[in-house]
Amino acid sequence: MCLAIPAKIESIHESWGTVALAGSRTRANLMLVPEARVGDWVLVHAGFAITVIQAKDARQTYELLAQMDPPDAERPK
């Protein structure tokens, strides 16, 4: 299963952006979202921004992730 995480673009240099992602900052390749601008929210998967999303959708995603059970090392796999 794959998971893309919402991130807010803070700066752009050529095809790379610095994004704020769940309290951290990292770089994401923006080649797949040429319409993205500083301040936009994007979904980031494997280092690539794959789509631009609305801020309300990013908020809802973080709320849902916060409701998930934390991983349990004792839980059988």
PyRosetta script that sets phi, psi and omega in degrees:
from pyrosetta import init, pose_from_sequence

init()
pose = pose_from_sequence("MCLAIPAKIESIHESWGTVALAGSRTRANLMLVPEARVGDWVLVHAGFAITVIQAKDARQTYELLAQMDPPDAERPK")
pose.set_psi(1, 141.3)
pose.set_omega(1, 179.8)
pose.set_phi(2, -109.2)
pose.set_psi(2, 152.1)
pose.set_omega(2, -180.0)
pose.set_phi(3, -136.6)
pose.set_psi(3, 128.9)
pose.set_omega(3, 173.4)
pose.set_phi(4, -107.0)
pose.set_psi(4, 138.9)
pose.set_omega(4, -175.1)
pose.set_phi(5, -112.6)
pose.set_psi(5, 135.7)
pose.set_omega(5, 176.4)
pose.set_phi(6, -65.8)
pose.set_psi(6, 139.8)
pose.set_omega(6, 177.6)
pose.set_phi(7, -144.7)
pose.set_psi(7, 146.5)
pose.set_omega(7, 179.6)
pose.set_phi(8, -101.1)
pose.set_psi(8, 129.7)
pose.set_omega(8, -179.0)
pose.set_phi(9, -74.6)
pose.set_psi(9, 124.8)
pose.set_omega(9, 179.6)
pose.set_phi(10, -102.1)
pose.set_psi(10, -31.9)
pose.set_omega(10, 177.2)
pose.set_phi(11, -156.5)
pose.set_psi(11, 157.4)
pose.set_omega(11, 179.8)
pose.set_phi(12, -132.3)
pose.set_psi(12, 133.4)
pose.set_omega(12, 173.9)
pose.set_phi(13, -135.6)
pose.set_psi(13, 109.7)
pose.set_omega(13, -175.8)
pose.set_phi(14, 57.6)
pose.set_psi(14, -121.4)
pose.set_omega(14, -177.1)
pose.set_phi(15, -98.4)
pose.set_psi(15, 12.2)
pose.set_omega(15, -179.6)
pose.set_phi(16, -116.4)
pose.set_psi(16, 146.3)
pose.set_omega(16, 175.7)
pose.set_phi(17, -128.5)
pose.set_psi(17, 149.4)
pose.set_omega(17, 168.4)
pose.set_phi(18, -92.0)
pose.set_psi(18, 126.8)
pose.set_omega(18, -176.2)
pose.set_phi(19, -124.6)
pose.set_psi(19, 146.2)
pose.set_omega(19, 173.4)
pose.set_phi(20, -92.0)
pose.set_psi(20, 121.9)
pose.set_omega(20, -171.9)
pose.set_phi(21, -132.2)
pose.set_psi(21, 103.7)
pose.set_omega(21, 177.3)
pose.set_phi(22, 51.3)
pose.set_psi(22, 45.6)
pose.set_omega(22, 177.6)
pose.set_phi(23, 88.3)
pose.set_psi(23, -4.4)
pose.set_omega(23, 178.2)
pose.set_phi(24, -115.8)
pose.set_psi(24, 165.4)
pose.set_omega(24, 173.3)
pose.set_phi(25, -119.0)
pose.set_psi(25, 139.7)
pose.set_omega(25, 178.2)
pose.set_phi(26, -151.8)
pose.set_psi(26, 174.2)
pose.set_omega(26, 176.5)
pose.set_phi(27, -98.2)
pose.set_psi(27, 146.0)
pose.set_omega(27, 176.0)
pose.set_phi(28, -137.0)
pose.set_psi(28, 140.5)
pose.set_omega(28, 176.2)
pose.set_phi(29, -76.7)
pose.set_psi(29, 131.3)
pose.set_omega(29, -176.0)
pose.set_phi(30, -106.8)
pose.set_psi(30, 11.7)
pose.set_omega(30, -176.2)
pose.set_phi(31, -59.7)
pose.set_psi(31, -29.5)
pose.set_omega(31, -178.0)
pose.set_phi(32, -82.3)
pose.set_psi(32, -9.3)
pose.set_omega(32, -179.5)
pose.set_phi(33, -131.6)
pose.set_psi(33, 67.2)
pose.set_omega(33, -176.8)
pose.set_phi(34, -61.9)
pose.set_psi(34, -18.2)
pose.set_omega(34, 179.3)
pose.set_phi(35, -81.3)
pose.set_psi(35, -10.2)
pose.set_omega(35, -176.0)
pose.set_phi(36, -67.1)
pose.set_psi(36, 141.5)
pose.set_omega(36, 179.9)
pose.set_phi(37, -129.8)
pose.set_psi(37, 163.2)
pose.set_omega(37, 175.4)
pose.set_phi(38, -55.7)
pose.set_psi(38, 133.5)
pose.set_omega(38, -178.7)
pose.set_phi(39, 96.7)
pose.set_psi(39, -16.5)
pose.set_omega(39, 177.4)
pose.set_phi(40, -73.9)
pose.set_psi(40, 154.0)
pose.set_omega(40, 171.7)
pose.set_phi(41, -98.1)
pose.set_psi(41, 137.0)
pose.set_omega(41, 178.0)
pose.set_phi(42, -132.4)
pose.set_psi(42, 157.7)
pose.set_omega(42, 170.3)
pose.set_phi(43, -92.6)
pose.set_psi(43, 128.0)
pose.set_omega(43, -178.2)
pose.set_phi(44, -111.5)
pose.set_psi(44, 127.5)
pose.set_omega(44, 177.1)
pose.set_phi(45, -134.8)
pose.set_psi(45, 124.9)
pose.set_omega(45, 177.2)
pose.set_phi(46, 52.9)
pose.set_psi(46, 38.6)
pose.set_omega(46, 175.7)
pose.set_phi(47, 84.9)
pose.set_psi(47, 2.4)
pose.set_omega(47, 179.8)
pose.set_phi(48, -118.5)
pose.set_psi(48, 133.4)
pose.set_omega(48, 169.4)
pose.set_phi(49, -76.3)
pose.set_psi(49, 123.7)
pose.set_omega(49, -173.3)
pose.set_phi(50, -106.2)
pose.set_psi(50, -17.9)
pose.set_omega(50, 175.9)
pose.set_phi(51, -164.8)
pose.set_psi(51, 153.6)
pose.set_omega(51, 174.5)
pose.set_phi(52, -89.1)
pose.set_psi(52, 137.0)
pose.set_omega(52, 179.6)
pose.set_phi(53, -128.0)
pose.set_psi(53, 166.9)
pose.set_omega(53, 176.7)
pose.set_phi(54, -79.1)
pose.set_psi(54, 152.0)
pose.set_omega(54, 179.1)
pose.set_phi(55, -59.0)
pose.set_psi(55, -38.6)
pose.set_omega(55, -179.7)
pose.set_phi(56, -64.1)
pose.set_psi(56, -34.3)
pose.set_omega(56, 177.6)
pose.set_phi(57, -69.7)
pose.set_psi(57, -37.1)
pose.set_omega(57, 176.6)
pose.set_phi(58, -63.4)
pose.set_psi(58, -44.8)
pose.set_omega(58, 178.6)
pose.set_phi(59, -60.0)
pose.set_psi(59, -46.3)
pose.set_omega(59, -179.5)
pose.set_phi(60, -62.2)
pose.set_psi(60, -39.1)
pose.set_omega(60, 179.2)
pose.set_phi(61, -62.9)
pose.set_psi(61, -45.5)
pose.set_omega(61, 178.9)
pose.set_phi(62, -64.4)
pose.set_psi(62, -35.5)
pose.set_omega(62, 177.0)
pose.set_phi(63, -64.4)
pose.set_psi(63, -42.9)
pose.set_omega(63, 178.7)
pose.set_phi(64, -65.5)
pose.set_psi(64, -41.6)
pose.set_omega(64, 178.7)
pose.set_phi(65, -62.5)
pose.set_psi(65, -36.3)
pose.set_omega(65, -179.8)
pose.set_phi(66, -67.2)
pose.set_psi(66, -25.6)
pose.set_omega(66, -179.4)
pose.set_phi(67, -81.8)
pose.set_psi(67, -14.6)
pose.set_omega(67, -177.8)
pose.set_phi(68, -69.9)
pose.set_psi(68, 149.5)
pose.set_omega(68, 176.7)
pose.set_phi(69, -65.1)
pose.set_psi(69, 138.6)
pose.set_omega(69, 174.8)
pose.set_phi(70, -68.6)
pose.set_psi(70, 153.7)
pose.set_omega(70, 178.1)
pose.set_phi(71, -59.0)
pose.set_psi(71, 143.7)
pose.set_omega(71, -179.4)
pose.set_phi(72, -122.0)
pose.set_psi(72, 115.9)
pose.set_omega(72, -177.3)
pose.set_phi(73, -62.7)
pose.set_psi(73, -24.3)
pose.set_omega(73, -178.6)
pose.set_phi(74, -83.4)
pose.set_psi(74, -14.3)
pose.set_omega(74, -176.1)
pose.set_phi(75, -71.1)
pose.set_psi(75, 131.0)
pose.set_omega(75, 178.6)
pose.set_phi(76, -64.7)
pose.set_psi(76, 150.1)
pose.set_omega(76, -179.4)
pose.set_phi(77, -101.1)
pose.dump_pdb("model.pdb")
